[in-house]
Each structure stands twice: as structure tokens, then as C-alpha cells.
Amino acid sequence: MKVLIAGGSGYIGSTVASACLDAGICPVILDSLVTGRREFAAGREFYEGDIADGPLVDRIFAEHRDIDAVIHCAALKVVSDSVADPMGYYRANVTKSLDFAAHLLRNVCRRLIFSSSAAIYRASADLTVDEESPLDPQSPYARTKAACEAMFADIAAAQPIRVLSLRYFNPIGADPKMRTGLQLALPTHALGKMIQAQRQGVPFLVTGTDYPTRDGSGIRDYIHVWDLATAHVAALGRFDALPGPATAINLGTGRGTTVRELADAFNRMADRPIRVREAGRRPGDVVGAYTRIGRAERLLGWRAQYDIADGIRHSLQWAAIRDEILSDDDVARVQRTSSPER
Ligand SMILES: NC(=O)c1ccc[n+]([C@@H]2O[C@H](COP(=O)([O-])OP(=O)(O)OC[C@H]3O[C@@H](n4cnc5c(N)ncnc54)[C@H](O)[C@@H]3O)[C@@H](O)[C@H]2O)c1
């Protein structure tokens, strides 16, 4: 089996490519490197360019007539940037995805897996969501994801292509074999901040301590990026048995972890513990949610295998070797353009 991975030089796409390779599936990578890293495509079939570039997509399909499916991870994902530049985000994430869909249809692609996000859900009173929960995306970024899902579903209803939207919760960790990880030198999500606090010997700030959770801090469903990746492999295997022309599946662990619990878990794993200090909410912060699992198990035969401790351990291992693997001539660019979604 051969699969085209758009955005396959990014954090998640490169891990999906590794999981495909390990499963005997040949990945072909298309990436503009706007936030991705050339190093993550090393030794892999790689085309540098944009998903909206029709002649390039035609060339890829001409040179790989046996592509069975496309995984579309290519997007911008920084929530605050999307607030500052909504037109840029709609253009990058929605307009280009529409162009990409046309290129795929022209090349007789019949299977599309789309990287969506749990950020499209409305917060619920019990902090859990499933695929039937109401949508209420809270940022331009999240709205581009909801818009793409709706757009692909409309296209799948009318054209000979089927689409699976995988709604990721909060990815952490790195490839357990340390081939790839988060490319960012200074990630801004909670675990990244903990690693920074440890390195700098400063306290970690719990931003928001008055949320309606068991300890007042925000809650997330932290999913190991390798589990996310293996879900894509499972989805490729089960794709033709999916129920409709368009299906959505949540990818999370089904367990909610608060920021304070994450800090406690970090201190159990780390050689040097971090101090924790309370701080106010940051603009745009939300209480968070975790998934009710069921559909992923039923439709994909998949469930997360790694726990929070594994995710922390692999993130720490990756942070220790990241600078050797990635040359940092363009660190400033990556930091500017590639904060993790939150
Ligand atoms: N990381 C998260 O927290 C998270 C959560 C939910 C969903 N997602 C989604 O998962 C996908 C992958 O996220 P990630 O964390 O790996 O981000 P990333 O920035 O590491 O990867 C995105 C990749 O897409 C490439 N890209 C972007 N626009 C492109 C274009 N027009 N043409 C070709 N390549 C392009 C980038 O160069 C990069 O390699 C995104 O669609 C994102 O919205 C991420």
C-alpha cells in the first residue's frame, strides 16, 4: 500500500509516516516546509511544495500511480496567529484544502483522511465530548477545521471520494524510536512549558485555577503522538468499511488530565522536579475536554496504548536530542510559525 501524506514533514505527519513505514505502507510526502522540517523527510519519498499546486500534485500521482489514499495534515495551527490573521488562516487551511480536493479528484483519489481537531467542540458541563456533541469552534483556527470538515463532507456526498475526519485531542510525546518529535525549540503547550521551566530552573505557571474541574486547573485529553499515528494506520486498513461517504472519529485516550496532575506526573518522571506556581487565565484559554471513546474502538479497532508517563518520558527524551537532530539555522522562523495548537 502507498499513501500520500500532505504535511508529512510536520510533527504529526512525520510520525504518521514512520508508523506507515513500520507497518509496511510506503509514505510519499508532500510538504511546503512552511513549518515542517526537511530532516523529518530524510530518506523518504519527498516532494517540496504546496497542496494547492495542481501541476505538482499531478506529477506526484503520475510518478506514483499506486497511491491508495491521502492523509491531509497540512495546515497552520497557531490559535493566536489565526486571531491576528484570519484571512491568512482561511486561505491557508480552507482555500488551499479546496484546491487540494480538486487536484485529488482529478487524479482519481478515492480515500481522504483529514487531520481535524477536538477544538471544534462546544465545552460540555461534564467535560466530555463524543462525535455527536455540538460543535462550537472558538477561534478562527478551529473554525477553519470545522469548515474543512463540512466542505469535505459536501464534496464526498457529491463526488466519488470518501473522507474520514480524525479529530485529534492534545498530542504529546515523540516517536518512541526518536526519529521525529516536536520541531519547536520552545513549545508553548503545558508539557513544553514544564520542560522549559525545568531547564531554566524557574517555576511552572498553572494558568487558570478557577475552572470547574476537580482541582481548578484546565483539563485535557493528552494523547501520545505515536498512538495518533497508529490510528491512521488502522484507519487505512479499515477505510473501505467505514459507514458513510464522510465519517468523523475522535482520537483521544478517554481520560482527562488536569494541568496540576500533568505537573505531578512530570515530577514523578523527571530527574529534577519543577516548582509549580498559580497564575491567572490567559486570553483565549478554555477549560478543555476529554473524549468519550467508543467510535474509534468500534470503527478502527484502535485504542490508545501509551499513558501520560510515556508521553512525558518520550517528550523529555526528544527534548534532550532535538538540537542534535535539527539544525537551528531557522529556529526563529519555526518558533514564530509553529507553536502547538492549544
Ligand atoms: N498539534 C496539535 O496540537 C494538533 C491538534 C489537533 C489537530 N492538529 C492538526 O494536525 C495537523 C498536523 O499538525 P502538526 O502539529 O503536525 O503541525 P505542524 O506545523 O508540525 O505540521 C504541519 C505540516 O504541514 C505543512 N504545510 C502547511 N501548509 C502547507 C501547504 N499549504 N502545503 C504543503 N504543506 C503544508 C507544514 O510545513 C508542516 O510540515 C494540522 O492539520 C493541525 O491542524 C494538530
The ligand as a Gaussian input file, in Angstrom:
#p B3LYP/6-31G(d) Opt

LIG

0 1
 N       -0.530000      19.590000      17.208000
 C       -1.747000      19.758000      17.659000
 O       -1.935000      20.154000      18.811000
 C       -2.940000      19.454000      16.787000
 C       -4.193000      19.170000      17.382000
 C       -5.290000      18.910000      16.564000
 C       -5.157000      18.914000      15.168000
 N       -3.940000      19.203000      14.620000
 C       -3.826000      19.223000      13.150000
 O       -2.910000      18.214000      12.758000
 C       -2.225000      18.613000      11.574000
 C       -0.731000      18.478000      11.788000
 O       -0.356000      19.291000      12.893000
 P        1.135000      19.333000      13.440000
 O        1.061000      19.527000      14.906000
 O        1.902000      18.195000      12.908000
 O        1.623000      20.707000      12.781000
 P        2.982000      21.023000      12.007000
 O        3.015000      22.501000      11.806000
 O        4.115000      20.370000      12.683000
 O        2.740000      20.268000      10.616000
 C        2.008000      20.812000       9.542000
 C        2.796000      20.487000       8.289000
 O        2.070000      20.927000       7.142000
 C        2.952000      21.640000       6.272000
 N        2.109000      22.563000       5.498000
 C        1.342000      23.560000       5.966000
 N        0.672000      24.166000       4.970000
 C        1.044000      23.523000       3.828000
 C        0.675000      23.647000       2.456000
 N       -0.194000      24.587000       2.054000
 N        1.203000      22.803000       1.551000
 C        2.093000      21.847000       1.942000
 N        2.475000      21.675000       3.227000
 C        1.950000      22.498000       4.157000
 C        3.954000      22.290000       7.200000
 O        5.169000      22.635000       6.568000
 C        4.136000      21.216000       8.252000
 O        5.154000      20.295000       7.896000
 C       -2.698000      20.040000      11.265000
 O       -3.715000      19.958000      10.298000
 C       -3.270000      20.505000      12.585000
 O       -4.281000      21.478000      12.397000
 C       -2.826000      19.453000      15.388000

